[in-house]
Protein backbone atom coordinates (compact mmCIF):
# COMPACT_ATOMS: atom_id res chain seq x y z
CA UNK A 1 0.00 0.00 0.00
CA UNK A 2 1.76 3.15 -1.20
CA UNK A 3 0.44 6.55 -0.33
CA UNK A 4 1.79 10.04 -0.80
CA UNK A 5 3.08 11.04 2.61
CA UNK A 6 4.22 14.58 3.43
CA UNK A 7 7.94 14.69 4.20
CA UNK A 8 7.17 16.15 7.65
CA UNK A 9 5.12 13.05 8.58
CA UNK A 10 7.82 10.74 7.21
CA UNK A 11 10.48 12.52 9.31
CA UNK A 12 8.28 12.43 12.43
CA UNK A 13 7.71 8.68 12.00
CA UNK A 14 11.45 8.15 11.62
CA UNK A 15 12.07 10.09 14.84
CA UNK A 16 9.44 8.02 16.63
CA UNK A 17 11.20 4.81 15.56
CA UNK A 18 14.43 6.13 17.09
CA UNK A 19 12.68 7.21 20.33
CA UNK A 20 10.41 4.22 20.86
CA UNK A 21 9.18 3.35 24.34
CA UNK A 22 10.34 0.20 26.12
CA UNK A 23 6.97 -1.43 25.40
CA UNK A 24 7.15 -0.53 21.70
CA UNK A 25 10.67 -1.94 21.46
CA UNK A 26 9.65 -5.15 23.18
CA UNK A 27 6.66 -5.66 20.92
CA UNK A 28 8.69 -4.83 17.81
CA UNK A 29 11.20 -7.54 18.71
CA UNK A 30 8.30 -10.02 18.78
CA UNK A 31 6.68 -8.81 15.53
CA UNK A 32 9.62 -7.99 13.27
CA UNK A 33 10.94 -10.30 10.59
CA UNK A 34 7.62 -12.11 10.06
CA UNK A 35 8.04 -13.90 13.40
CA UNK A 36 4.30 -14.06 14.06
CA UNK A 37 3.20 -16.82 11.68
CA UNK A 38 4.77 -15.10 8.70
CA UNK A 39 2.77 -11.85 8.92
CA UNK A 40 4.78 -8.77 7.96
CA UNK A 41 4.48 -5.85 10.34
CA UNK A 42 5.86 -2.38 9.87
CA UNK A 43 6.34 0.12 12.69
CA UNK A 44 5.74 3.85 13.02
CA UNK A 45 4.11 4.12 9.61
CA UNK A 46 2.54 7.41 8.46
CA UNK A 47 -0.93 6.82 6.96
CA UNK A 48 -3.64 9.43 6.32
CA UNK A 49 -2.09 12.00 8.63
CA UNK A 50 -1.60 9.55 11.51
CA UNK A 51 1.45 7.60 12.66
CA UNK A 52 0.56 3.93 13.25
CA UNK A 53 2.65 2.17 15.91
CA UNK A 54 2.48 -1.19 14.11
CA UNK A 55 0.57 -2.25 11.02
CA UNK A 56 0.15 -5.43 9.03
CA UNK A 57 -1.27 -4.24 5.70
CA UNK A 58 -1.83 -7.82 4.51
CA UNK A 59 -4.24 -8.50 7.39
CA UNK A 60 -5.40 -4.86 7.68
CA UNK A 61 -4.46 -4.92 11.37
CA UNK A 62 -3.20 -1.91 13.33
CA UNK A 63 -1.64 -2.40 16.76
CA UNK A 64 -1.27 0.61 19.05
CA UNK A 65 0.76 0.68 22.27
CA UNK A 66 -0.52 3.47 24.51
CA UNK A 67 0.64 5.33 27.58
CA UNK A 68 -1.57 7.06 30.11
CA UNK A 69 -2.01 10.12 27.86
CA UNK A 70 -4.31 8.00 25.67
CA UNK A 71 -6.88 7.25 28.38
CA UNK A 72 -10.34 8.22 27.12
CA UNK A 73 -8.81 10.15 24.23
CA UNK A 74 -11.36 11.48 21.71
CA UNK A 75 -8.67 11.82 19.03
CA UNK A 76 -7.91 8.11 19.34
CA UNK A 77 -11.62 7.35 18.97
CA UNK A 78 -11.81 9.41 15.76
CA UNK A 79 -8.62 7.81 14.47
CA UNK A 80 -9.92 4.28 15.18
CA UNK A 81 -13.23 5.13 13.47
CA UNK A 82 -11.33 6.47 10.45
CA UNK A 83 -9.38 3.25 10.04
CA UNK A 84 -12.41 1.07 10.78
CA UNK A 85 -14.15 2.81 7.87
CA UNK A 86 -11.25 1.58 5.73
CA UNK A 87 -11.76 -1.99 7.02
CA UNK A 88 -8.79 -2.01 9.38
CA UNK A 89 -9.00 -3.67 12.78
CA UNK A 90 -7.33 -1.67 15.56
CA UNK A 91 -5.99 -3.35 18.70
CA UNK A 92 -4.84 -1.17 21.59
CA UNK A 93 -2.62 -2.26 24.45
CA UNK A 94 -1.30 -0.30 27.42
CA UNK A 95 2.48 0.04 27.81
CA UNK A 96 2.38 -1.85 31.13
CA UNK A 97 0.40 -4.68 29.57
CA UNK A 98 3.06 -5.17 26.88
CA UNK A 99 5.94 -5.01 29.37
CA UNK A 100 4.33 -7.35 31.92
CA UNK A 101 2.58 -9.77 29.57
CA UNK A 102 4.26 -9.72 26.16
CA UNK A 103 3.29 -13.33 25.47
CA UNK A 104 -0.37 -12.60 26.18
CA UNK A 105 -0.29 -9.53 23.92
CA UNK A 106 1.28 -11.56 21.11
CA UNK A 107 -1.33 -14.31 21.56
CA UNK A 108 -4.11 -11.70 21.30
CA UNK A 109 -2.55 -10.26 18.12
CA UNK A 110 -2.14 -13.76 16.70
CA UNK A 111 -5.77 -14.60 17.50
CA UNK A 112 -6.88 -11.50 15.61
CA UNK A 113 -4.63 -12.36 12.66
CA UNK A 114 -6.12 -15.84 12.51
CA UNK A 115 -9.64 -14.44 12.84
CA UNK A 116 -9.04 -11.98 9.99
CA UNK A 117 -7.70 -14.76 7.79
CA UNK A 118 -10.92 -16.78 8.08
Secondary structure, DSSP 8 states (H G I E B T S, - for coil): ------HHHHHHHHHHHHT--HHHHHHHHHHGGGTTTT---EEEEEETTEEEEEEETTTTEEEEEE-GGGTT-HHHHHHHHHHHTTT-EEEEEEHHHHHH-HHHHHHHHHHHHHHHH-
